[in-house]
Amino acid sequence: MLKVWGRATSINVQKVMWTLAELGLPHERIDIGGHFGKLDTPEFIRMNPNKRIPVLDDDGFLLWESNAIVRYLAETYGRGSLAPAGRLSFARADQWSDWAITTLYHDLILTCFVGMILKAKAERDAAGIAAAARRIGANLAILDAQLEGKAFLLGDTFSFADVLVGTYMYRYFNLGIERPRLPNVQSWYQRLTARSAYQTHVMIDFSGMKVAGA
């Protein structure tokens, strides 16, 4: 059985869990990281010397880095569905997946989410968060244009690109930040929230992660 090491509230673990659910793959998730700790144990370091989650174990094959895990699962167990069969379509899905990391992650997760949830208001860089929110909105306008006339990122078919970009959208739409009008992104997000796998593994209330005074 597939095993995933990582806590359910980690956005990077959520990508993997959503993928497993979409593929209908039997799996076990082991709580580790955050308040569960155990990242610095010899056993975990042997699996991932970076001491980060998630880690996937597929019958002894160990893999870390969430995007790599999602692509591996999609290509191994969902080629022609979650992973596009065509070479060019797969490359396009890959492109958008990396775009989420290079373009959205820092501003949305490291600046806005960490700044508003994991830091007390007294320590918060309000100006930096506001500037990051504006950059996110400008970058999501690129995504909005991509989604014009499409149900999903690559067209009518849901793919791993939707997973690796869409996981961020729950936090984006539920943080108290400025958001421009992006009708195509909003409609796409609503389609994601209608998926049971998204509801189960991504739409996890993060208010409990707030530190005192946040």
N, C-alpha and C positions, 0 to 999 in steps of 0.2 A: 504493500500500500504506500502511496505517496505520503510523505511527511513534510510539514512546513514548520519551521521554528520561527516564532514571532508573535507578538501580542496583537489582538484584534484591532486596537485603536491606532496602530501604526499605518500611515497612509501607504507605505511601501508594501506592507503585508497585505493590505486591502486589495491592492492590484492583483496579487497572486491568488488570494482567496476568491475574488470575483471571477478570475479566469478559470479556476478549478470548478466553480459552480456552473459557469456557462458551458463547460465541457462535460459536466456530469461525472467527474472523476472522483472515485472514492479516495478519501484522504484523512489524515489526522493532523491537527494543528497543536503544537506544543507552546504554551505560554512562556515567553522569555523576553527580556528587555523591559525598559521602563521600570515600574515598581516591582516587577518580577525579578529583575536582576539576572544573574547567571551568565552574562555575556563574557565575563573574564575568567570563566572556569576553563581548565585545560581541555575538557571534553568539547566545549563549544569552540574554543580557539582552534582546535584541530579541524573543525568543519569550516570555520571562517576566521582566518587570522586577523581580519579587520575588526572583529568584535561587533559586527553590525547584523541587523535583521533586514529581510528574511533570509533563510537558508532553505533550499529544497533538497530533499533526499528522494531520488527516484531509483529504488532498488540498488542502493549503494552509490549511485552517481550523485555527487554533491555539487550544488550550484548556488552561487550568491550573486547579488545585484538584481533588484526587482525587475527591471526591464528585460534583462537577459533571461530571467526565469519565465516571465510571461511569454516572451518570444519562443523559448524552448518548448513550453507546454503547448502553445498554439501550433507550432510547426510539427511537433511530435504526435499530438493527439487530435489536432483540429485542422490539418491541412485541407484546404478546399472549403473551409467554413470560417472558423475564427482566424486562421491564417490564409490569406488569399493564395490561390493555386498559381496564378500567373506571376512571372518573375517581376514584371513592372509594377503590378499592384502590390506585391509583397514589399518591394522597395519603397513605394509610396507610404504604405503603412508604417514601415520602419522610420521613414523621414518624420512623420508626425509624432511618432513615439519619442524620438530624440528631441524634437522641438519642445515637447512638454517639459523635458528635463532642462534643456538649455535656456528656454525662454520664460517658462512659468514658475518653475520650482523655487528659485531664489526669492523672487518678489512675493509670491503667494505663500509659500510655506515658511521659509527662513525669516522673512521680514514681517509679513502680516500675521500669519498664524502664530508663530513663536512670539512675536511682539505683543499680540493681544490675548493670547491664551496662557502662555508659559512665562510671562513676565508681569510683575505687579504694575499697576498704572503709574506709580511713582517712578518706575524705571523705564517706562514706555517712551519710545521715540515717535511721538505722534506725527511730526512732520515727515519723518522717513517712511512711516506706514502710509500716509496720505500720498506721498510721491510714488511709492511702490504700487498702490492701488490704481493710480492713473496710468502707470506703465502697463499693468496687467490689462486694464481696459483697452489700451491702444493695441496691445498684442492680440487680445481676443477679437479685435476687429478683423484681424487677418483670418482667424478661425471662422468668424462669422461669414466672411466672403467665401471661404472654402465650402461652407455648409449650404450656401445658396442653392435651392432646388434639390437638396439631398436629404435623405433621412439620417444617414450616418456619414462619417468622415470620407469614406471612399465611394459613397453612393447609396444604393438600397440595401447593401449587405453589411451587417454588423461585423467588425473585425477587431483584432487586438489593438489597433490604433485607437478605437473608441474607448477601450479599457484604459490604456496608458495615458490618454488625455482626460478622459471622462472621470477618472477617480478624483482628480483635483476639483471638479466642479461642485461637489457637495460642500466642500469647505469654502469655495469661492462664494457660493450663493447663500451661505449661512454665517459668514463673518460680517460684522458691522462696518463694512467699508463702502466707499463710493463705487457704484457700478453704472457704466453707461448703458444705453439701450442697445441691446444686441439681440434682435428678434430670432435670428437663426440659431444662435448659441442657446438661447432660452428654450426654444422649441426642441432642440436636440437634447438638452438637459432633461426636459420633461419626458422625453422618450426613454432616456436612461433610467429615470426614477420609476418608470412603469415596469422595469425588469425586476423580477423577484431576487435575482442574484445581487443586483445593485442595492436593493432595499436591505438585504441581509448583511452584506459584507462592507458596504461603503457608507450607507446612511446610518452611521453609528453616532449617536449624540456625543459630541466632544466637550460639552460644557463641564463634565466631570473631570476633565483634564486641567481645568483652570487652576492656576496657583492662587494662593491667598492674596487678595488685593488686586486681582486681575480685572 
